[in-house]
């Protein structure tokens, strides 16, 4: 099978600067359960969704108003045989404009249909990019995952050495 990384595209009537700033604000469109800086080059942040998904992500490329590339340094899923499926993949956000509109092309490089998590991750990314991030850009409010509260097990983070 040819490599087919997950991609999603949205078009908005906003300036590239607005799209760029929204993308960097992961807490406003992906999850309120993020620790660390998502906006500075070479910084690593920690994301988790309950005990289902935990990962460390590093911003490795930042071209103002044009491109952001994040490297998944470490990843743990509780629902796949290969717990590390996302490890060493990249989250790539490319921003361009045409005819007064701005295009955001998101690619999860390395997330391919052969992955056990692909269907779930495909649906999740569609929601986060095409709905939550789109809404953040267009109406100023996304729908990130709320803080999990009692659903999170800090011992798992220690065990997997994710922080």
DSSP file (Angstrom, degrees, kcal/mol; ACC not computed):
  #  RESIDUE AA STRUCTURE BP1 BP2  ACC     N-H-->O    O-->H-N    N-H-->O    O-->H-N    TCO  KAPPA ALPHA  PHI   PSI    X-CA   Y-CA   Z-CA
    1    1 A X              0   0    0      0, 0.0     2,-0.1     0, 0.0     3,-0.1   0.000 360.0 360.0 360.0 135.6    0.0    0.0    0.0
    2    2 A X        -     0   0    0      1,-0.1     2,-0.3     2,-0.0     0, 0.0  -0.418 360.0 -95.8 -68.4 146.7    1.3    3.5   -0.8
    3    3 A X        -     0   0    0     -2,-0.1     2,-0.4   109,-0.1    -1,-0.1  -0.491  44.5-178.7 -66.5 125.0    1.9    5.7    2.1
    4    4 A X        -     0   0    0     -2,-0.3   109,-0.4    -3,-0.1     3,-0.1  -0.793  10.5-159.3-129.8  88.3   -1.2    7.9    2.6
    5    5 A X        -     0   0    0     -2,-0.4   107,-0.2   107,-0.1   104,-0.2  -0.331  32.1 -98.0 -64.2 147.4   -0.7   10.3    5.5
    6    6 A X  E     +A  108   0A   0    105,-1.6   102,-2.7   102,-0.9     2,-0.3  -0.471  50.2 178.6 -64.8 134.5   -3.8   11.7    7.1
    7    7 A X  E     -A  107   0A   0    100,-0.2     2,-0.3    -2,-0.2   100,-0.2  -0.979  15.1-176.6-136.8 153.1   -4.7   15.2    5.8
    8    8 A X  E     -A  106   0A   0     98,-2.3    98,-3.3    -2,-0.3     2,-0.4  -0.986   8.1-161.4-145.8 141.4   -7.4   17.7    6.3
    9    9 A X  E     -A  105   0A   0     -2,-0.3     2,-0.4    96,-0.2    96,-0.2  -0.977   7.7-179.4-126.6 136.9   -7.9   21.1    4.7
   10   10 A X  E     -A  104   0A   0     94,-2.1    94,-2.9    -2,-0.4     2,-0.4  -0.987  12.8-153.5-131.2 147.8  -10.0   24.1    5.7
   11   11 A X  E     +A  103   0A   0     -2,-0.4     2,-0.3    92,-0.2    92,-0.2  -0.961  20.2 177.2-115.5 136.0  -10.6   27.4    4.1
   12   12 A X  E     -A  102   0A   0     90,-2.5    90,-3.1    -2,-0.4     2,-1.1  -0.955  39.4-122.6-137.8 156.4  -11.5   30.5    6.1
   13   13 A X  S    S+     0   0    0     -2,-0.3     2,-0.3    88,-0.2    88,-0.1  -0.528  79.4 101.5 -95.3  65.1  -12.1   34.2    5.6
   14   14 A X  S    S-     0   0    0     -2,-1.1    -2,-0.2    88,-0.1     2,-0.1  -0.937  78.7 -94.6-140.5 160.3   -9.4   35.2    8.0
   15   15 A X    >>  -     0   0    0     -2,-0.3     4,-1.7     1,-0.1     3,-0.7  -0.424  37.0-112.7 -73.5 153.0   -5.8   36.5    7.6
   16   16 A X  H 3> S+     0   0    0      1,-0.2     4,-2.9     2,-0.2     5,-0.2   0.838 116.9  61.3 -54.4 -34.0   -3.0   33.9    7.8
   17   17 A X  H 3> S+     0   0    0      1,-0.2     4,-2.4     2,-0.2    -1,-0.2   0.899 103.2  49.3 -60.7 -40.5   -1.8   35.5   11.0
   18   18 A X  H <> S+     0   0    0     -3,-0.7     4,-2.0     2,-0.2    -1,-0.2   0.916 113.1  46.5 -65.2 -43.5   -5.2   34.7   12.7
   19   19 A X  H  X S+     0   0    0     -4,-1.7     4,-2.6     2,-0.2    -2,-0.2   0.928 112.0  51.4 -63.7 -46.1   -4.9   31.1   11.5
   20   20 A X  H  X S+     0   0    0     -4,-2.9     4,-1.8     1,-0.2    -2,-0.2   0.921 111.4  46.2 -57.5 -48.7   -1.3   30.8   12.6
   21   21 A X  H  X S+     0   0    0     -4,-2.4     4,-0.8     1,-0.2    -1,-0.2   0.876 112.0  51.8 -65.3 -37.8   -2.1   32.1   16.1
   22   22 A X  H >< S+     0   0    0     -4,-2.0     3,-0.9    -5,-0.2    -2,-0.2   0.928 106.9  52.7 -64.6 -45.1   -5.1   29.8   16.4
   23   23 A X  H 3< S+     0   0    0     -4,-2.6    -2,-0.2     1,-0.3    -1,-0.2   0.922 106.5  53.2 -56.9 -45.6   -3.1   26.7   15.5
   24   24 A X  H 3< S+     0   0    0     -4,-1.8     2,-1.5     1,-0.2    -1,-0.3   0.712  92.6  77.7 -64.4 -19.9   -0.5   27.4   18.1
   25   25 A X    XX  +     0   0    0     -3,-0.9     3,-2.0    -4,-0.8     4,-0.6  -0.484  55.6 164.0 -91.2  65.9   -3.2   27.6   20.8
   26   26 A X  H >>> +     0   0    0     -2,-1.5     4,-3.2     1,-0.3     5,-1.4   0.797  69.4  63.4 -54.6 -33.3   -3.7   23.8   21.2
   27   27 A X  H 345S+     0   0    0      1,-0.2    -1,-0.3    -3,-0.2   117,-0.2   0.762 101.2  52.3 -65.0 -23.6   -5.6   24.3   24.5
   28   28 A X  H <45S+     0   0    0     -3,-2.0   114,-0.6    -6,-0.2   116,-0.4   0.615 127.9  15.0 -89.7 -13.3   -8.3   26.3   22.7
   29   29 A X  H <<5S+     0   0    0     -3,-0.9   114,-0.3    -4,-0.6    -2,-0.2   0.605 132.2  30.7-133.1 -22.3   -9.0   23.6   20.0
   30   30 A X  T  <5S-     0   0    0     -4,-3.2   115,-2.5     1,-0.3     2,-0.3   0.850 117.8 -23.8-104.4 -61.3   -7.5   20.2   20.9
   31   31 A X  B   < -g  145   0B   0     -5,-1.4    -1,-0.3   113,-0.3     3,-0.2  -0.980  27.7-146.9-159.0 140.1   -7.4   19.8   24.7
   32   32 A X  S    S+     0   0    0    113,-3.0     2,-1.0    -2,-0.3   114,-0.1   0.571  93.3  83.1 -77.0 -10.0   -7.4   21.7   27.9
   33   33 A X        +     0   0    0    112,-0.3    15,-1.2    15,-0.2     2,-0.4  -0.372  64.0 121.0 -91.7  53.9   -5.2   18.8   29.2
   34   34 A X  E     -B   47   0A   0     -2,-1.0     2,-0.5    13,-0.2    13,-0.2  -0.973  42.3-166.5-120.3 131.6   -1.9   20.2   27.8
   35   35 A X  E     +B   46   0A   0     11,-2.5    11,-3.1    -2,-0.4     2,-0.1  -0.968  53.0  23.8-117.4 132.0    1.1   21.1   29.9
   36   36 A X  S    S-     0   0    0     -2,-0.5     2,-0.5     9,-0.2     9,-0.2  -0.440  98.0 -44.0 107.9 176.7    3.9   23.1   28.6
   37   37 A X        +     0   0    0      7,-0.4    -2,-0.1    -2,-0.1     3,-0.1  -0.715  38.6 179.3 -90.5 124.3    4.4   25.6   25.8
   38   38 A X  S    S+     0   0    0     -2,-0.5    -1,-0.1   -14,-0.1     7,-0.1   0.411  78.1  55.6 -97.8  -0.7    2.9   24.9   22.4
   39   39 A X  S    S+     0   0    0      2,-0.1     2,-0.4   -14,-0.0    -1,-0.1   0.541  85.1  83.5-114.2  -9.4    4.1   28.1   20.8
   40   40 A X  S >  S-     0   0    0    -16,-0.1     3,-1.9    -3,-0.1    19,-0.4  -0.839  80.4-107.8-108.5 135.9    7.9   28.2   21.2
   41   41 A X  T 3  S+     0   0    0     -2,-0.4    19,-0.2     1,-0.3     3,-0.1  -0.267 102.1  11.5 -56.3 136.6   10.4   26.5   18.9
   42   42 A X  T 3  S+     0   0    0     17,-3.4     2,-0.3     1,-0.3    -1,-0.3   0.477  96.1 129.5  71.1   5.9   12.1   23.5   20.5
   43   43 A X    <   -     0   0    0     -3,-1.9    16,-1.9    16,-0.2     2,-0.4  -0.651  48.7-143.8 -87.3 148.7    9.7   23.4   23.4
   44   44 A X  E     - C   0  58A   0     -2,-0.3    -7,-0.4    14,-0.2     2,-0.3  -0.922  14.3-169.0-113.1 135.8    8.0   20.2   24.4
   45   45 A X  E     - C   0  57A   0     12,-3.1    12,-2.8    -2,-0.4     2,-0.5  -0.900  16.3-131.8-122.7 158.4    4.5   19.9   25.6
   46   46 A X  E     -BC  35  56A   0    -11,-3.1   -11,-2.5    -2,-0.3     2,-0.4  -0.918  22.8-175.6-111.7 128.7    2.6   17.0   27.2
   47   47 A X  E     +BC  34  55A   0      8,-3.0     8,-2.9    -2,-0.5     2,-0.3  -0.935   5.8 170.0-120.5 143.3   -0.9   16.0   26.0
   48   48 A X  E     - C   0  54A   0    -15,-1.2     2,-0.5    -2,-0.4     6,-0.2  -0.988  26.4-156.1-150.4 150.7   -3.3   13.4   27.3
   49   49 A X  E >> S- C   0  53A   0      4,-2.9     3,-1.9    -2,-0.3     4,-1.6  -0.937  70.3 -66.3-120.3 104.6   -6.8   12.3   26.9
   50   50 A X  T 34 S-     0   0    0     -2,-0.5    -1,-0.2     1,-0.3   102,-0.1  -0.241  97.7 -46.3  46.8-134.1   -7.8   10.5   30.1
   51   51 A X  T 34 S+     0   0    0    100,-0.3    -1,-0.3     1,-0.1     3,-0.2   0.226 129.2  83.8-105.1  12.2   -5.6    7.4   30.2
   52   52 A X  T <4 S+     0   0    0     -3,-1.9    26,-2.2     1,-0.3    27,-0.4   0.863  99.2  17.4 -82.8 -39.0   -6.4    6.6   26.6
   53   53 A X  E  <  +CD  49  77A   0     -4,-1.6    -4,-2.9    24,-0.2     2,-0.4  -0.981  62.0 169.1-144.0 124.2   -3.8    8.7   24.9
   54   54 A X  E     +CD  48  76A   0     22,-2.4    22,-2.8    -2,-0.4     2,-0.3  -0.999  13.7 157.9-133.2 135.1   -0.7   10.3   26.3
   55   55 A X  E     -CD  47  75A   0     -8,-2.9    -8,-3.0    -2,-0.4     2,-0.4  -0.999  35.1-135.5-157.3 158.3    2.1   12.0   24.3
   56   56 A X  E     -CD  46  74A   0     18,-2.3    17,-1.7    -2,-0.3    18,-1.4  -0.954  27.3-171.5-112.5 131.9    5.0   14.5   24.2
   57   57 A X  E     -CD  45  72A   0    -12,-2.8   -12,-3.1    -2,-0.4     2,-0.4  -0.976   7.0-159.6-131.1 137.1    5.2   16.8   21.3
   58   58 A X  E     -CD  44  71A   0     13,-2.7    13,-3.2    -2,-0.4     2,-0.7  -0.954  20.4-129.1-121.0 133.1    7.9   19.2   20.3
   59   59 A X  E     + D   0  70A   0    -16,-1.9   -17,-3.4    -2,-0.4    11,-0.2  -0.713  35.7 166.4 -77.8 114.6    7.7   22.3   18.0
   60   60 A X  E     +     0   0A   0      9,-2.7     2,-0.3    -2,-0.7    10,-0.2   0.586  59.5  31.9-110.0 -14.0   10.5   21.8   15.5
   61   61 A X  E     + D   0  69A   0      8,-1.6     8,-2.4     2,-0.0     2,-0.4  -0.976  55.9 175.6-147.9 132.7    9.7   24.3   12.7
   62   62 A X  E     + D   0  68A   0     -2,-0.3     2,-0.6     6,-0.2     6,-0.2  -0.926   4.6 173.0-140.1 111.1    8.1   27.7   12.9
   63   63 A X  E >>  - D   0  67A   0      4,-3.0     3,-2.7    -2,-0.4     4,-2.4  -0.944  46.1-110.7-115.6 105.4    7.7   29.9    9.8
   64   64 A X  T 34 S-     0   0    0     -2,-0.6   -47,-0.1     1,-0.3     4,-0.1  -0.028  91.5  -8.7 -47.0 127.7    5.5   32.8   10.9
   65   65 A X  T 34 S+     0   0    0      1,-0.1    -1,-0.3   -49,-0.1   -45,-0.1   0.500 134.1  60.9  66.3   8.7    2.1   32.8    9.3
   66   66 A X  T <4 S+     0   0    0     -3,-2.7    29,-3.6     1,-0.3     2,-0.3   0.667 102.4   7.0-128.9 -41.1    3.1   30.0    6.9
   67   67 A X  E  <  -DE  63  94A   0     -4,-2.4    -4,-3.0    27,-0.2     2,-0.4  -0.992  39.3-176.5-157.3 141.9    4.1   26.7    8.6
   68   68 A X  E     -DE  62  93A   0     25,-2.2    25,-3.1    -2,-0.3     2,-0.4  -0.996  11.8-170.7-133.7 132.5    4.3   24.9   12.0
   69   69 A X  E     -DE  61  92A   0     -8,-2.4    -9,-2.7    -2,-0.4    -8,-1.6  -0.988   1.5-170.8-128.8 125.1    5.8   21.4   12.3
   70   70 A X  E     -DE  59  91A   0     21,-2.6    21,-2.7    -2,-0.4     2,-0.5  -0.929  11.9-146.8-115.0 137.3    5.5   19.4   15.5
   71   71 A X  E     -DE  58  90A   0    -13,-3.2   -13,-2.7    -2,-0.4     2,-1.1  -0.895  14.7-133.7-104.1 127.7    7.4   16.2   16.2
   72   72 A X  E     -D   57   0A   0     17,-2.8    16,-3.1    -2,-0.5    17,-0.3  -0.712  26.0-178.1 -80.9 104.1    5.7   13.5   18.3
   73   73 A X  E     -     0   0A   0    -17,-1.7     2,-0.3    -2,-1.1    -1,-0.2   0.879  65.8  -0.6 -73.1 -41.3    8.6   12.6   20.6
   74   74 A X  E     -D   56   0A   0    -18,-1.4   -18,-2.3    -3,-0.1     2,-0.3  -0.990  66.3-175.8-151.0 149.7    6.8    9.9   22.5
   75   75 A X  E     -D   55   0A   0     -2,-0.3     2,-0.4   -20,-0.2   -20,-0.2  -0.998   8.0-171.3-151.3 143.3    3.3    8.4   22.5
   76   76 A X  E     -D   54   0A   0    -22,-2.8   -22,-2.4    -2,-0.3     2,-0.4  -0.973   3.8-173.9-138.5 124.1    1.2    5.9   24.4
   77   77 A X  E     -D   53   0A   0      6,-1.4   -24,-0.2    -2,-0.4     3,-0.2  -0.888  15.2-158.0-108.2 146.2   -2.2    4.6   23.5
   78   78 A X  S    S+     0   0    0    -26,-2.2   -25,-0.1    -2,-0.4   -26,-0.1   0.524  89.6  54.3 -94.8  -7.0   -4.2    2.3   25.8
   79   79 A X  S    S+     0   0    0    -27,-0.4     2,-0.3     4,-0.1    -1,-0.1   0.292  94.7  71.4-114.9   8.9   -6.3    0.8   23.0
   80   80 A X  S    S-     0   0    0     -3,-0.2    -3,-0.1     1,-0.1     3,-0.1  -0.898  73.0-129.9-124.6 155.7   -3.7   -0.5   20.4
   81   81 A X  S    S+     0   0    0     -2,-0.3     2,-1.1     1,-0.2    -1,-0.1   0.946 108.2  53.4 -64.7 -48.4   -1.3   -3.4   20.3
   82   82 A X  S >  S-     0   0    0      1,-0.2     3,-1.3    -3,-0.1    -1,-0.2  -0.775  75.5-170.0 -87.8 100.2    1.5   -1.1   19.3
   83   83 A X  T 3  S+     0   0    0     -2,-1.1    -6,-1.4     1,-0.3     3,-0.3   0.693  79.5  56.0 -64.5 -19.4    1.2    1.5   22.1
   84   84 A X  T >   +     0   0    0     -8,-0.2     3,-1.9     1,-0.2    -1,-0.3   0.070  62.5 132.4-103.9  23.1    3.7    3.8   20.3
   85   85 A X  T <  S+     0   0    0     -3,-1.3    -1,-0.2     1,-0.3    -2,-0.1   0.796  76.4  43.9 -50.4 -36.6    2.0    4.2   16.9
   86   86 A X  T >  S+     0   0    0     -3,-0.3     3,-2.1     2,-0.1    -1,-0.3   0.660  82.4 122.2 -84.0 -14.3    2.4    8.0   16.8
   87   87 A X  T <  S+     0   0    0     -3,-1.9   -14,-0.2     1,-0.3   -13,-0.1  -0.235  82.9  10.3 -56.3 132.3    6.0    8.1   18.0
   88   88 A X  T 3  S+     0   0    0    -16,-3.1    -1,-0.3     1,-0.3     2,-0.2   0.655  99.1 124.8  69.3  20.5    8.2    9.9   15.5
   89   89 A X    <   -     0   0    0     -3,-2.1   -17,-2.8   -17,-0.3     2,-0.4  -0.552  53.2-130.5 -94.0 172.3    5.3   11.1   13.4
   90   90 A X  E     -EF  71 109A   0     19,-2.2    19,-1.7   -19,-0.2     2,-0.7  -0.970   6.4-147.2-129.5 142.7    4.8   14.8   12.6
   91   91 A X  E     -EF  70 108A   0    -21,-2.7   -21,-2.6    -2,-0.4     2,-0.5  -0.940  27.6-170.3-103.9 112.5    1.9   17.2   12.8
   92   92 A X  E     -EF  69 107A   0     15,-3.2    15,-2.6    -2,-0.7     2,-0.5  -0.919  12.4-172.7-115.7 124.7    2.3   19.7    9.9
   93   93 A X  E     -EF  68 106A   0    -25,-3.1   -25,-2.2    -2,-0.5     2,-0.5  -0.965   6.2-174.2-116.7 115.7    0.3   22.8    9.5
   94   94 A X  E     -EF  67 105A   0     11,-2.7    11,-2.9    -2,-0.5     2,-0.4  -0.945   4.9-163.7-114.6 130.3    0.8   24.7    6.3
   95   95 A X  E     + F   0 104A   0    -29,-3.6     2,-0.3    -2,-0.5     9,-0.2  -0.934  17.6 155.4-118.4 131.2   -0.9   28.1    5.8
   96   96 A X  E     - F   0 103A   0      7,-2.1     7,-3.6    -2,-0.4     2,-0.4  -0.941  25.8-137.7-144.6 166.3   -1.4   29.9    2.4
   97   97 A X  E     + F   0 102A   0     -2,-0.3     2,-0.3     5,-0.3     5,-0.2  -0.962  19.8 168.5-132.8 151.6   -3.8   32.4    1.0
   98   98 A X  E >   - F   0 101A   0      3,-2.5     3,-1.8    -2,-0.4    -2,-0.0  -0.928  67.9  -3.5-159.4 130.3   -5.7   32.9   -2.2
   99   99 A X  T 3  S-     0   0    0     -2,-0.3     3,-0.1     1,-0.3    -2,-0.0   0.830 128.6 -51.4  57.8  36.6   -8.5   35.2   -3.3
  100  100 A X  T 3  S+     0   0    0      1,-0.3     2,-0.3   -87,-0.0    -1,-0.3   0.483 119.5 101.3  81.4   1.1   -8.9   36.7    0.1
  101  101 A X  E <   - F   0  98A   0     -3,-1.8    -3,-2.5   -88,-0.1     2,-0.5  -0.820  64.4-133.6-116.5 159.0   -9.2   33.4    1.8
  102  102 A X  E     -AF  12  97A   0    -90,-3.1   -90,-2.5    -2,-0.3     2,-0.5  -0.937  13.5-152.1-115.4 134.6   -6.7   31.5    3.9
  103  103 A X  E     -AF  11  96A   0     -7,-3.6    -7,-2.1    -2,-0.5     2,-0.5  -0.879   4.3-164.2-105.5 132.6   -6.1   27.7    3.5
  104  104 A X  E     -AF  10  95A   0    -94,-2.9   -94,-2.1    -2,-0.5     2,-0.6  -0.975   4.6-169.4-114.5 118.2   -4.9   25.5    6.3
  105  105 A X  E     -AF   9  94A   0    -11,-2.9   -11,-2.7    -2,-0.5     2,-0.5  -0.940   5.8-167.6-107.0 116.2   -3.5   22.2    5.2
  106  106 A X  E     -AF   8  93A   0    -98,-3.3   -98,-2.3    -2,-0.6     2,-0.4  -0.899   6.2-178.6-104.7 130.4   -3.0   19.8    8.1
  107  107 A X  E     -AF   7  92A   0    -15,-2.6   -15,-3.2    -2,-0.5     2,-1.0  -0.996  21.1-156.8-127.4 128.5   -1.0   16.6    7.6
  108  108 A X  E >   -AF   6  91A   0   -102,-2.7     3,-1.9    -2,-0.4  -102,-0.9  -0.811  26.8-151.2 -99.1  90.8   -0.3   14.0   10.2
  109  109 A X  E 3  S+ F   0  90A   0    -19,-1.7   -19,-2.2    -2,-1.0     3,-0.1  -0.479  78.8  21.7 -68.9 119.1    2.8   12.6    8.6
  110  110 A X  T 3  S+     0   0    0     -2,-0.4     2,-1.1     1,-0.2    -1,-0.3   0.171  88.7 114.5 107.1 -16.4    3.2    9.0    9.5
  111  111 A X    <   +     0   0    0     -3,-1.9  -105,-1.6   -21,-0.2     2,-0.3  -0.781  47.8 165.2 -87.1 103.0   -0.5    8.4   10.5
  112  112 A X    >   -     0   0    0     -2,-1.1     3,-2.3  -107,-0.2     6,-0.2  -0.787  53.2-102.9-122.8 160.0   -1.4    6.0    7.7
  113  113 A X  T 3  S+     0   0    0   -109,-0.4     6,-0.2     1,-0.3     5,-0.1   0.719 114.4  68.2 -56.4 -22.7   -4.3    3.5    7.1
  114  114 A X  T 3  S+     0   0    0      4,-0.1    -1,-0.3     3,-0.1     2,-0.1   0.708  79.7 100.1 -69.8 -18.7   -2.1    0.6    8.2
  115  115 A X  S X  S-     0   0    0     -3,-2.3     3,-1.3     1,-0.1     4,-0.3  -0.433  76.2-135.0 -70.5 140.3   -2.1    1.9   11.8
  116  116 A X  T 3  S+     0   0    0      1,-0.3     3,-0.4     2,-0.1     4,-0.3   0.845 107.3  49.5 -60.8 -34.6   -4.5    0.2   14.2
  117  117 A X  T 3> S+     0   0    0      1,-0.2     4,-3.3     2,-0.1     5,-0.3   0.502  82.1 103.6 -82.4  -3.0   -5.5    3.7   15.5
  118  118 A X  H <> S+     0   0    0     -3,-1.3     4,-3.4     1,-0.2     5,-0.2   0.871  78.7  45.7 -54.2 -49.5   -6.1    5.1   12.0
  119  119 A X  H  > S+     0   0    0     -3,-0.4     4,-2.2    -4,-0.3    -1,-0.2   0.929 118.5  42.4 -62.0 -45.8   -9.9    5.0   12.0
  120  120 A X  H  > S+     0   0    0     -4,-0.3     4,-2.4     2,-0.2    -2,-0.2   0.932 118.0  45.9 -65.1 -45.5  -10.3    6.5   15.5
  121  121 A X  H  X S+     0   0    0     -4,-3.3     4,-3.3     2,-0.2     5,-0.3   0.880 109.9  55.2 -66.5 -37.8   -7.5    9.0   14.8
  122  122 A X  H  X S+     0   0    0     -4,-3.4     4,-2.4    -5,-0.3    -1,-0.2   0.947 111.8  43.2 -57.4 -50.7   -9.0    9.9   11.4
  123  123 A X  H  X S+     0   0    0     -4,-2.2     4,-1.9    -5,-0.2    -2,-0.2   0.902 115.3  49.5 -63.7 -41.2  -12.4   10.7   13.0
  124  124 A X  H  X S+     0   0    0     -4,-2.4     4,-2.9     2,-0.2    -2,-0.2   0.944 111.7  47.1 -65.2 -48.2  -10.8   12.6   15.9
  125  125 A X  H  X>S+     0   0    0     -4,-3.3     4,-3.2     1,-0.2     5,-0.5   0.905 108.7  55.8 -61.8 -40.3   -8.6   14.7   13.7
  126  126 A X  I  X>S+     0   0    0     -4,-2.4     4,-1.7    -5,-0.3     5,-0.5   0.925 111.8  44.1 -56.2 -43.4  -11.6   15.5   11.4
  127  127 A X  I  X>S+     0   0    0     -4,-1.9     5,-2.5     3,-0.2     4,-1.3   0.943 116.8  44.7 -66.0 -48.3  -13.4   16.8   14.5
  128  128 A X  I  <>S+     0   0    0     -4,-2.9     5,-3.2     3,-0.2     6,-0.2   0.909 125.4  30.3 -65.9 -42.2  -10.4   18.8   15.9
  129  129 A X  I  <>S+     0   0    0     -4,-3.2     5,-1.1    -5,-0.2    -3,-0.2   0.954 126.6  37.3 -82.8 -53.2   -9.4   20.4   12.6
  130  130 A X  I  <<S+     0   0    0     -4,-1.7    -3,-0.2    -5,-0.5    -2,-0.2   0.681 134.8  17.3 -78.8 -17.9  -12.6   20.7   10.6
  131  131 A X  I  X<S+     0   0    0     -4,-1.3     4,-2.8    -5,-0.5    -3,-0.2   0.738 129.4  34.2-115.1 -65.2  -14.8   21.6   13.5
  132  132 A X  I  ><S+     0   0    0     -5,-2.5     4,-2.3     2,-0.2    -3,-0.2   0.949 125.9  37.2 -66.0 -52.4  -12.9   22.8   16.7
  133  133 A X  I  ><S+     0   0    0     -5,-3.2     4,-2.4    -6,-0.2     5,-0.2   0.908 117.2  53.6 -66.4 -40.8  -10.0   24.6   15.0
  134  134 A X  H  ><S+     0   0    0     -5,-1.1     4,-2.7    -6,-0.2     5,-0.3   0.932 111.0  46.3 -56.7 -47.1  -12.3   25.9   12.3
  135  135 A X  H  X>S+     0   0    0     -4,-2.8     4,-3.0     2,-0.2     6,-1.1   0.885 109.5  54.1 -65.3 -38.8  -14.6   27.3   14.9
  136  136 A X  H  X5S+     0   0    0     -4,-2.3     4,-0.8     4,-0.3    -1,-0.2   0.928 114.5  41.8 -59.7 -43.7  -11.8   28.8   16.9
  137  137 A X  H  <5S+     0   0    0     -4,-2.4    -2,-0.2     2,-0.1    -1,-0.2   0.902 124.6  34.3 -69.7 -42.2  -10.6   30.6   13.7
  138  138 A X  H  <5S+     0   0    0     -4,-2.7    -3,-0.2    -5,-0.2    -2,-0.2   0.831 136.0  15.5 -90.1 -33.6  -14.0   31.7   12.5
  139  139 A X  H  <5S-     0   0    0     -4,-3.0    -3,-0.2    -5,-0.3    -2,-0.1   0.415 100.5-112.3-122.5   0.0  -16.0   32.4   15.6
  140  140 A X  S  <<S+     0   0    0     -5,-0.9     2,-0.3    -4,-0.8    -4,-0.3   0.556  87.4  86.1  86.0   7.3  -13.3   32.7   18.3
  141  141 A X        -     0   0    0     -6,-1.1    -2,-0.1    -9,-0.1     2,-0.1  -0.933  51.2-172.6-146.7 120.4  -14.2   29.5   20.2
  142  142 A X        -     0   0    0   -114,-0.6     2,-0.3    -2,-0.3  -113,-0.2  -0.333  28.9-119.6 -94.9-176.9  -13.2   25.9   19.7
  143  143 A X        +     0   0    0   -114,-0.3  -114,-0.2   -15,-0.1   -11,-0.1  -0.605  40.4 174.0-124.7  70.2  -14.3   22.7   21.4
  144  144 A X        -     0   0    0   -116,-0.4  -113,-0.3    -2,-0.3     2,-0.2  -0.291  46.1 -85.8 -71.2 161.6  -11.2   21.2   23.0
  145  145 A X  B     -g   31   0B   0   -115,-2.5  -113,-3.0     1,-0.1  -112,-0.3  -0.493  52.3-124.6 -60.6 133.4  -11.4   18.2   25.3
  146  146 A X        -     0   0    0     -2,-0.2  -113,-0.2  -115,-0.2    -1,-0.1  -0.313  39.8 -73.0 -75.6 166.5  -12.2   19.5   28.8
  147  147 A X        -     0   0    0      1,-0.1    -1,-0.2  -115,-0.1   -98,-0.1  -0.367  42.7-140.0 -58.5 137.8  -10.0   18.7   31.7
  148  148 A X    >   -     0   0    0      1,-0.2     3,-1.4    -3,-0.1     2,-0.3   0.751  26.7-177.9 -78.5 -25.8  -10.5   15.1   32.7
  149  149 A X  G >  S+     0   0    0      1,-0.3     3,-1.3     2,-0.1    -1,-0.2  -0.476  72.7   9.0  64.7-122.6  -10.5   15.4   36.4
  150  150 A X  G 3  S+     0   0    0     -2,-0.3    -1,-0.3     1,-0.3    -2,-0.1   0.596 117.1  76.2 -69.3 -11.7  -10.8   12.0   38.1
  151  151 A X  G <  S+     0   0    0     -3,-1.4     2,-0.4     2,-0.0  -100,-0.3   0.538  78.7  88.8 -77.9  -4.7  -10.4   10.1   34.8
  152  152 A X    <   -     0   0    0     -3,-1.3     2,-0.7  -102,-0.1  -101,-0.1  -0.790  60.7-156.7-103.2 136.2   -6.7   10.7   34.7
  153  153 A X    >>  -     0   0    0     -2,-0.4     3,-1.1     1,-0.1     4,-0.9  -0.887   4.5-171.0-112.0 100.7   -4.1    8.3   36.3
  154  154 A X  H 3> S+     0   0    0     -2,-0.7     4,-1.7     1,-0.3    -1,-0.1   0.749  82.8  68.3 -62.7 -24.7   -0.9   10.2   37.0
  155  155 A X  H 3> S+     0   0    0      1,-0.2     4,-2.8     2,-0.2    -1,-0.3   0.852  94.5  56.0 -64.6 -33.8    0.8    6.8   37.9
  156  156 A X  H <> S+     0   0    0     -3,-1.1     4,-2.7     2,-0.2    -1,-0.2   0.902 103.8  53.9 -64.7 -39.4    0.6    5.8   34.2
  157  157 A X  H  X>S+     0   0    0     -4,-0.9     5,-2.1     1,-0.2     4,-0.5   0.920 111.6  45.2 -59.9 -43.8    2.5    8.9   33.2
  158  158 A X  H ><5S+     0   0    0     -4,-1.7     3,-0.9     3,-0.2    -2,-0.2   0.934 112.4  51.2 -63.9 -46.5    5.2    8.0   35.7
  159  159 A X  H 3<5S+     0   0    0     -4,-2.8    -2,-0.2     1,-0.3    -1,-0.2   0.904 115.4  40.9 -58.7 -44.2    5.3    4.4   34.5
  160  160 A X  H 3<5S-     0   0    0     -4,-2.7    -1,-0.3    -5,-0.2    -2,-0.2   0.484 105.9-130.9 -85.5  -2.1    5.6    5.3   30.9
  161  161 A X  T <<5 +     0   0    0     -3,-0.9    -3,-0.2    -4,-0.5    -4,-0.1   0.904  56.9 145.8  54.8  46.7    8.1    8.1   31.7
  162  162 A X      <       0   0    0     -5,-2.1    -4,-0.1    -6,-0.2    -1,-0.1   0.593 360.0 360.0 -90.3 -11.2    6.2   10.6   29.7
  163  163 A X              0   0    0     -6,-0.5    -1,-0.1    -5,-0.0    -5,-0.1   0.371 360.0 360.0-129.7 360.0    6.9   13.6   31.9
